[in-house]
Amino acid sequence: MEQKAFEQVVMRMRAVLEKQGYVLDENSVRQGKTSLHAFFVGSEMAYGIFYEFDTKRFVLRYCSVENGKPEEKWRNRSVLLFDPENEEDASRMTDSIVSDFTDEVSEKDNTVAALQQVKKHRRKKGEESKTDPLFFFNRLVNVFPEIREELMVERITYGQIRTAAFATEKVLPKTRALLQGEASEAVTKKLADIYSELYMNGDVDVRSVITFRLLNPLSDAEVAKLEPYFSNDMKTGCQFARKMRGKKIKPEKPKKHRAIVAENLNGVRR
């Protein structure tokens, strides 16, 4: 069932991605030691569709393109479990995966943010590319669509995205409302997956926003709804951060060689 589902996902995503200028590299469609994979290559960025045998997950990834080929320092865009009980279940899950991946590659804000990341990576040769808070907030549009307009208003009003304030004022209330309401398991899982992915791939600002601004203020009951879907790293980060609630942390004395980091923490640069 996995092979059939993979072929279906690749075939159907090909129709979507080729309209956007991404061409399927026929030589990339193959089975490796740990996964099935296929690459779609554009002028600046490539998408990869992976099926991981051990974890039974479909993963949509992206990376920059160098000399017409993916440089293969892949970053996750979407991760979805594929563990069907029968053919009917497999067909339903395949449709869901294609729908999610299509949303990811078709959402303009997400694509622009991804392109910014690969361009930044090319500018900083040899340095690890990191995902910033704007990318994180754009990913949350898939759960909270109104965030897209709120980001525009934020930028117009303040000239930048106030990372901590935006998380507290705009994202946290929506998260609480979702967890206190009758949200479907799929929506709750999607939010937890975004947190897990961006906690793993994000820069220090993103990790801090997720743990201290968005998870710490939640009640134990609210966190309990997300935690079953968290990655191990996200669970550990969440548990550690929540232990720090109410504690005063002595600030570290500033050091001259950390001036660039301090500048980045003051706001997201454009």
N, C-alpha and C positions, 0 to 999 in steps of 0.2 A: 504493500500500500504506500510505503514511503517513496519508492521510486516513481510510482504513478503520480502521486501528489506533487512531487518535485517537478516532474515534467509538465504537469498542468500549470503550476505556479510560474515556471519559466516561460512557457508558451504565452500565457495570458498577460504576464508582465511585459513581455516583448512588445506586444501590441501597444501597451501604454508608453513604454520608455522610448521606443523608436520615434514616436510622435514628438518627443522632446529632444531628439538628437542623440540618443544613446543607442549604440549599435551592439548587438550581441556578438561577443567574441566566441565563435564556434569552437575554437580550441580550448576554451576555458570550461566548457560543459563536460565535467568529468567527475569521477568518484575518487576522492583521496583516501587517506588512511582513516580519517576521523569524520569526514563529511562529504556530501555532494555539493558541488558549487557551480555557478555560472556567473560570468561577468558581463556587464553592459558598459561600454566605454564611450564617454563624451569627450569634448575638446579639453576640458579642465578637470572633470571629475568622473569617477566610475562608480557604478553600483554593483554590489555583489549579492547574490542570493545563495544562502547556504542552508543545508539541512544537516544538523549535527546528530550523529548516530547515538552517542552516549546520553545526551540530554534530551533527545527527541524534540528538538526545537528547530523551527525555521527562523533564520536571522537575516534581516536586510541590513547591509553594511554599505559604507561609502569610503572612498579614499581619493587622493589626488592622482592625476594622470601625468606621467613624465615620458616624453618621447613616444607618445601614442599608446602607452601601456599603463595599466594600474600599477602604482608603486607598492600596493598591497600592505600598507600600514592602515589596516581597516579599522573603522570606528562604527559602532552599532547605531542603527536608526530605529529598528523595531525588532523585538524578540517575542515569538509566539510558540507556545507548546503545541506539538502535534502527536497525540497519543490516542488515536481512534480505537473504538471497540469493534467496529465493523465497517463495511464499505459505505453504508449510508452515512455513518458518523464521519468517515474520512472525507466524503464529498462535501459535507456541511463545513467541516473545519478548513478544507481547501478553499472554499468560497470565502470564508471569513479571513483567511490569510491574504488572499489576493485583494480583498476589499481594503484591509488595513494597509498593505504595502502600497496600493494605489493611492490611498489618501496621503501617505507619507511623501511619495515622490511628486504628487500633484499639488500639494499645499505650497503655495508660492513662498510664504515666509520661511518655512522649513528648508526649502531648497536654497533660498538666498543665504540663510544662515550657514548651511552646509558648505556652500561655495566660499563663503568668507573664511571658514575654517581651513579648507584646503589651500586657499591662497595664502593665508597666514603661515601655514605649514611650509609652503614653498619659499616664503620670504625668510623663514628662520630655519635654514638648512641645518640638519643635525640636531635640532631641538625638538622636544616632544610637543606635539600639537595638543592643545587643551580646549575644552568646550567652556564657553563663558556664560554668564547669567542670561544674556539676551537669547542665546540658543536654547537654554533651559526653558525660559518663559515661552518661547515660540513653540516648543514641544508640548507645553501644557495646553495650547490652543486646541489640541485634539481631544482634550477632556472638557475644557472650559472655553468654548468658542469666543465668548465675550472678551477674553484677554487680548485678542488681536486689536480691537478698537481701543481698549484701555492702554495698551502700549503706545499707540499713536498719540493719545491725549497726554500721556505722561511725557513723551518726548517734546510735544508742542509746549506744554506747560512749564517744564523744567529744563528743557534743552538737552536732557539725557535721561537714562533710566536710573532712578534711585533704587539700586538693587534691594537693599534691606527693607526700605519703606514700601516698595512695590509688593514685595513678598508678603509683608505683614498686613498691608492695607487692602490688597486686591486678591492675592492668591489664598491666603489663610482663611478668610471668611468663606470662600467658595469650597475649600477643602472640608471645612467643618460642616457646612450645609450638606455636602455630598455624603459624608460619613454618618451624619445624624439622621439622614433621610432614608429613603428606600432605594438606594442606588443598586443597580444590577451588579452581579458578581463580575461581569466582563468589564464594566466601567471602573470598579474598584481595583481590579487586577491591572488594568491599563495604567492607572495612576501610579500604582506601586511599581510597575515595570519601568515607568519613566523615571521615578525616583531612583530605582536601583541602577539603571543604565547611566544616568547622569551623575550619580554619586561615584560610580566607577570611573567614568570618563571625564568628569568635570574638573575645572580648576578649583583652587582653594575657596573662591567666592561661592561657587555653585554648591560645593559640599557643605559650607557653612550655612548657606540659605536653607538647604534641604533639612539639615539636622536641627539647627538652633532657631531658625525662623518659622519653619513649617511643621516640624514634627514635635519639638519640645512643648509648644503651647497646647497641643492636643491632649485630651483626656486619655487615660489608659484604655478605656473602652473604644475610643476612636482609633488609637494606634493598633489595637488588637484586630481591627478589621483589615488593616493594610499589611500587618506583619507576616501573615502566612504567605504572601506573594513576594515578599522582599528577597533579594539575593542574600547570601550569607554575609557579604561585606556590608550591605545596607542594614541588615539586622544588627550587626556588631556596632556600626556607627550610630545607629539610632539608640541602642541600649546605653552606649557610653555617654552620648550627649544628654540623655534624659537623667542620668545619674548626676550630671552637673547642674541640674536645675536648682536655683536658689543659692548656689554657691558663688562666692566672690572670687574671681580669678585675678591675681596680681598681674598687671600688664607687663610685658617684656620691655626692657629699655630699648629704645630705637637704635638701630645700627646703620651707619652710613651706607654700607653695601646693600642694604635692603630698601633703598629709596625707591627703586622702580616698582617693587612689590607694593609699597605703601601707596604709590600713585594709582596702581591698578585697583586697589581696594576702595579708593574714593569714588569710583564710578566706572562704568563700562565705556571704553573709548570707542570711537567710530573711526 
